[in-house]
Amino acid sequence: MNRNRTVLAQMQQLISRFHFEKLVKENKADKNVRTFTTWNLLQVMLYAQIAQKKSLRDICMSLESNSNSWYHLGLESLSRNNLSNSLMKRSPVVFEKTFNMLLAQLQETKNGTTDKRFKFKNPLYAIDSTTISLCLSLYDWASFRSTKAGIKIHTSYDIKNQIPDFMVVTEAKQSDHRGMKLIPVSEGAIYVLDRGYLCLKTLANINKNRAFFVTRTKTNTQYTIIKKNEITGDGIIEDCLISFSGVKSSDYDKPLRLVRFENPEDNKMYDYITNNFKLAASTIASIYKARWDIELFFKWIKQNLKIKTFVGTSENAVLIQIWVAAIAYLLTEYLRFISKTILSRMEIFRIIGVNIFSSRNIMELLKNKVRHLKKKMKLPDVQLDLGF
């Protein structure tokens, strides 16, 4: 990374400019645009996310006060009107595909990393969604109730790599079951689902794609016990082979495995069902416990990124802001991984935000913070091999 470039410019170097411009041409995003390109819009919105800017005026005033840094960004001019019109008219598809492009790059970089919690080699994904509420009078295009508006982010979260594997944004009225149909299922992977996703057709689709699922039963789930297995593992009360026996049992007519687990933390009983018959019963319980990782992911992005309040009211503006927020998350995680730092994702995000227009090397900023922490904790100062 060039030491003379600002931290913001260094972060954008992680995004392939060639492939980004290719997406711009494919979607004709820069048609009739003279100065403020889609690349510039990405830069400005990425800055707004990292610097936690609250409005269009806030963004423009902050950037104008740092106009001496525009050269490294390739930014020629900026006005509130121009930014507002760009958010309204540019297609969010370019930013969505840029997120997917960067995600593929990060997945390739992190390939081979292991999660010490699990010994099995299968990919492990948690599927869930989070709803972002909007004001109906301002965002009437997203209405889903008589007095409310909102959008929903359906996500498949890679638990082992701690990054989203797939994301799609829909209107809030889109049910989780319909959103589930948009998420691709990979052969051999294990999908952990909240019991809100307990639909026999959904389970059948996962099984049909030669993948595995782990979910919880509902209070009205009807099943017949076929065979009881030997109980092994702490907290396991029951491990048996079952089949659904309800009205819609024909939607999934194959045998399943039920694991009954008593959680020592709250002394409550939990019933898990899965189509995986090889893993230990205690591992099935641990897999469902790991589903909490996606809840922590949603909590992190809502607390640290600007996805609850928006600088524009059009559908394009909202979607662009969400996808740029997701890109900011991936860039932060990318830096955390390649630097091999002991710093948390939040610490890195804050360091970047404070030094957004600094011309210091990002890796040096992270190393200096690590040295400070080690000195404070009286740990040996080990040189990091950052590959730069």
SEDREN-556413 format. One line per field, with one value per residue (C-alpha): x, y, z; residue in one letter; residue number from 1. Coordinates in steps of 0.1 Angstrom, whole numbers, always signed. Example, Ala and Ser with C-alpha at 12.3 -4.5 7.8 and 13.67 -1.06 7.14 Angstrom:
<nodes>
u (+123_+137)
v (-45_-11)
w (+78_+71)
resn (a_s)
resi (1_2)
</nodes>
This chain:
<nodes>
u (+0_+13_+24_+16_-21_-47_-62_-94_-76_-56_-88_-102_-71_-84_-113_-104_-109_-108_-137_-156_-155_-165_-197_-203_-202_-224_-251_-246_-242_-221_-243_-244_-222_-195_-176_-191_-186_-200_-165_-166_-200_-185_-156_-179_-204_-175_-162_-196_-198_-163_-165_-200_-216_-253_-265_-257_-247_-225_-208_-202_-190_-165_-151_-148_-128_-104_-103_-64_-69_-92_-63_-56_-93_-97_-125_-129_-161_-188_-221_-251_-273_-250_-246_-284_-291_-265_-279_-314_-304_-274_-282_-275_-268_-232_-226_-243_-221_-190_-199_-201_-168_-150_-166_-153_-118_-120_-133_-103_-79_-94_-96_-80_-87_-101_-126_-113_-148_-155_-134_-156_-146_-181_-188_-211_-237_-263_-294_-315_-328_-329_-355_-347_-377_-384_-408_-438_-443_-407_-402_-436_-420_-411_-446_-455_-481_-507_-485_-450_-423_-392_-367_-352_-317_-317_-283_-263_-235_-202_-197_-162_-149_-170_-181_-215_-216_-246_-269_-300_-321_-359_-390_-399_-431_-410_-413_-383_-395_-396_-363_-348_-356_-332_-303_-282_-276_-242_-236_-221_-226_-244_-271_-283_-317_-339_-371_-389_-376_-391_-409_-409_-405_-374_-359_-366_-349_-318_-318_-324_-293_-272_-267_-274_-296_-298_-329_-352_-387_-418_-442_-467_-442_-456_-433_-431_-400_-386_-356_-336_-299_-273_-269_-233_-221_-227_-261_-276_-309_-322_-308_-333_-345_-379_-403_-428_-464_-483_-507_-479_-456_-456_-435_-406_-411_-376_-362_-347_-326_-338_-313_-327_-302_-303_-285_-265_-266_-303_-314_-338_-345_-340_-350_-329_-337_-312_-306_-270_-267_-229_-219_-220_-251_-231_-217_-253_-260_-228_-237_-271_-254_-231_-262_-258_-229_-253_-271_-238_-231_-265_-258_-224_-234_-264_-243_-212_-225_-250_-279_-306_-307_-303_-290_-315_-352_-354_-351_-318_-303_-312_-299_-267_-261_-267_-244_-216_-220_-216_-185_-171_-176_-157_-128_-125_-125_-100_-76_-80_-72_-42_-26_-29_-35_-48_-71_-109_-129_-144_-109_-97_-129_-124_-87_-95_-123_-100_-72_-94_-75_-41_-14_+1_+2_-28_-6_+17_-13_-24_+11_+16_-17_-6_+27_+10_-13_+16_+36_+5_+0_+38_+38_+69_+69_+68_+73_+42_+47_+21_+32_+35)
v (+0_+34_+54_+87_+78_+85_+56_+59_+56_+26_+8_+14_-2_-35_-32_-40_-8_-27_-51_-22_-2_-33_-35_+2_-3_-34_-15_+19_+35_+64_+72_+110_+115_+142_+146_+127_+90_+59_+52_+87_+78_+46_+67_+93_+67_+46_+77_+84_+49_+49_+85_+79_+109_+115_+136_+148_+182_+166_+145_+174_+198_+173_+164_+201_+208_+181_+191_+188_+150_+149_+143_+108_+100_+113_+135_+167_+183_+176_+193_+182_+184_+163_+136_+135_+131_+104_+84_+87_+77_+53_+16_-2_-33_-21_-19_-52_-69_-51_-66_-101_-95_-84_-113_-139_-123_-125_-160_-171_-153_-169_-204_-230_-212_-234_-229_-245_-251_-277_-307_-315_-302_-293_-256_-242_-215_-198_-184_-156_-121_-87_-60_-23_-1_+30_+59_+52_+89_+91_+56_+48_+24_+1_-1_-35_-25_+2_+24_+10_+7_-13_-35_-69_-83_-120_-135_-167_-163_-183_-193_-207_-177_-151_-133_-133_-158_-144_-114_-102_-71_-72_-54_-62_-79_-106_-136_-155_-187_-168_-151_-186_-195_-168_-182_-208_-242_-258_-296_-309_-277_-276_-250_-240_-224_-207_-226_-197_-214_-247_-256_-291_-280_-259_-289_-311_-286_-286_-324_-326_-305_-330_-306_-308_-288_-283_-266_-266_-281_-260_-268_-281_-302_-338_-368_-405_-421_-449_-459_-447_-444_-448_-415_-400_-366_-342_-327_-351_-365_-383_-392_-409_-415_-399_-392_-364_-373_-341_-330_-319_-348_-359_-327_-345_-382_-393_-402_-375_-374_-357_-346_-335_-314_-299_-266_-263_-225_-222_-258_-257_-285_-280_-304_-302_-320_-328_-350_-356_-390_-391_-362_-367_-355_-330_-316_-311_-291_-270_-263_-248_-228_-213_-199_-170_-157_-144_-124_-109_-100_-82_-64_-53_-38_-20_-5_+4_+10_+35_+12_+23_+60_+70_+101_+96_+85_+69_+31_+34_+56_+32_+1_+19_+28_-7_-23_+2_-5_-43_-34_-14_-45_-67_-42_-41_-79_-81_-58_-77_-110_-100_-80_-110_-85_-92_-61_-67_-57_-28_-15_-16_+2_+29_+33_+37_+62_+84_+83_+83_+112_+104_+95_+69_+32_+13_-16_+7_+22_-13_-24_+8_+1_-35_-24_+0_-27_-52_-26_-19_-57_-62_-87_-93_-72_-96_-83_-90_-105_-85_-93_-57)
w (+0_-9_+21_+5_+0_+26_+47_+27_-6_+7_+17_-18_-33_-19_-44_-80_-99_-132_-123_-107_-139_-158_-136_-142_-180_-178_-159_-177_-143_-156_-186_-191_-161_-164_-132_-102_-113_-96_-83_-67_-52_-37_-22_-7_+8_+21_+38_+53_+67_+82_+95_+108_+89_+96_+66_+31_+45_+71_+44_+20_+47_+61_+27_+17_+48_+36_-1_-1_+0_-30_-54_-40_-43_-78_-66_-86_-73_-47_-38_-18_-49_-69_-42_-36_-74_-77_-48_-64_-99_-97_-98_-65_-85_-91_-53_-46_-72_-58_-24_-39_-58_-26_-7_-32_-28_+10_+9_-13_+11_+42_+25_+48_+81_+108_+136_+168_+180_+154_+141_+111_+77_+64_+58_+85_+78_+99_+81_+94_+86_+103_+97_+95_+103_+82_+84_+62_+52_+39_+26_+11_-14_+15_+31_+47_+73_+74_+96_+91_+64_+64_+46_+54_+50_+45_+53_+51_+76_+74_+110_+106_+87_+106_+74_+55_+27_+10_+14_-2_+6_+2_+14_+50_+40_+24_+47_+59_+41_+8_+15_+22_-14_-26_-7_-26_-9_-12_-13_+19_+39_+73_+77_+111_+112_+138_+144_+126_+94_+103_+71_+58_+22_+32_+50_+20_-4_+18_+19_-18_-25_-4_+24_+61_+84_+122_+136_+166_+169_+176_+204_+178_+159_+155_+151_+157_+174_+152_+172_+202_+199_+227_+246_+246_+255_+284_+286_+260_+273_+242_+207_+185_+149_+141_+113_+109_+115_+111_+83_+60_+69_+32_+24_+42_+43_+52_+87_+108_+139_+171_+198_+232_+251_+286_+287_+320_+317_+321_+328_+299_+275_+237_+209_+178_+145_+118_+88_+98_+114_+117_+140_+177_+195_+215_+183_+170_+201_+197_+161_+171_+198_+172_+154_+178_+157_+131_+158_+169_+132_+129_+162_+151_+118_+133_+161_+140_+105_+91_+82_+106_+95_+58_+40_+12_+10_-24_-28_-47_-20_+8_-11_-20_+16_+28_+2_+9_+46_+38_+17_+47_+69_+45_+41_+79_+82_+52_+70_+103_+86_+64_+93_+117_+144_+179_+175_+174_+143_+163_+173_+137_+125_+150_+142_+105_+112_+133_+107_+76_+59_+74_+49_+72_+61_+75_+86_+105_+123_+134_+144_+165_+183_+189_+203_+227_+239_+244_+263_+285_+290_+293_+264_+241_+210_+181_+145_+124_+90_+70_+35_+24)
resn (m_n_r_n_r_t_v_l_a_q_m_q_q_l_i_s_r_f_h_f_e_k_l_v_k_e_n_k_a_d_k_n_v_r_t_f_t_t_w_n_l_l_q_v_m_l_y_a_q_i_a_q_k_k_s_l_r_d_i_c_m_s_l_e_s_n_s_n_s_w_y_h_l_g_l_e_s_l_s_r_n_n_l_s_n_s_l_m_k_r_s_p_v_v_f_e_k_t_f_n_m_l_l_a_q_l_q_e_t_k_n_g_t_t_d_k_r_f_k_f_k_n_p_l_y_a_i_d_s_t_t_i_s_l_c_l_s_l_y_d_w_a_s_f_r_s_t_k_a_g_i_k_i_h_t_s_y_d_i_k_n_q_i_p_d_f_m_v_v_t_e_a_k_q_s_d_h_r_g_m_k_l_i_p_v_s_e_g_a_i_y_v_l_d_r_g_y_l_c_l_k_t_l_a_n_i_n_k_n_r_a_f_f_v_t_r_t_k_t_n_t_q_y_t_i_i_k_k_n_e_i_t_g_d_g_i_i_e_d_c_l_i_s_f_s_g_v_k_s_s_d_y_d_k_p_l_r_l_v_r_f_e_n_p_e_d_n_k_m_y_d_y_i_t_n_n_f_k_l_a_a_s_t_i_a_s_i_y_k_a_r_w_d_i_e_l_f_f_k_w_i_k_q_n_l_k_i_k_t_f_v_g_t_s_e_n_a_v_l_i_q_i_w_v_a_a_i_a_y_l_l_t_e_y_l_r_f_i_s_k_t_i_l_s_r_m_e_i_f_r_i_i_g_v_n_i_f_s_s_r_n_i_m_e_l_l_k_n_k_v_r_h_l_k_k_k_m_k_l_p_d_v_q_l_d_l_g_f)
resi (1_2_3_4_5_6_7_8_9_10_11_12_13_14_15_16_17_18_19_20_21_22_23_24_25_26_27_28_29_30_31_32_33_34_35_36_37_38_39_40_41_42_43_44_45_46_47_48_49_50_51_52_53_54_55_56_57_58_59_60_61_62_63_64_65_66_67_68_69_70_71_72_73_74_75_76_77_78_79_80_81_82_83_84_85_86_87_88_89_90_91_92_93_94_95_96_97_98_99_100_101_102_103_104_105_106_107_108_109_110_111_112_113_114_115_116_117_118_119_120_121_122_123_124_125_126_127_128_129_130_131_132_133_134_135_136_137_138_139_140_141_142_143_144_145_146_147_148_149_150_151_152_153_154_155_156_157_158_159_160_161_162_163_164_165_166_167_168_169_170_171_172_173_174_175_176_177_178_179_180_181_182_183_184_185_186_187_188_189_190_191_192_193_194_195_196_197_198_199_200_201_202_203_204_205_206_207_208_209_210_211_212_213_214_215_216_217_218_219_220_221_222_223_224_225_226_227_228_229_230_231_232_233_234_235_236_237_238_239_240_241_242_243_244_245_246_247_248_249_250_251_252_253_254_255_256_257_258_259_260_261_262_263_264_265_266_267_268_269_270_271_272_273_274_275_276_277_278_279_280_281_282_283_284_285_286_287_288_289_290_291_292_293_294_295_296_297_298_299_300_301_302_303_304_305_306_307_308_309_310_311_312_313_314_315_316_317_318_319_320_321_322_323_324_325_326_327_328_329_330_331_332_333_334_335_336_337_338_339_340_341_342_343_344_345_346_347_348_349_350_351_352_353_354_355_356_357_358_359_360_361_362_363_364_365_366_367_368_369_370_371_372_373_374_375_376_377_378_379_380_381_382_383_384_385_386_387_388)
</nodes>
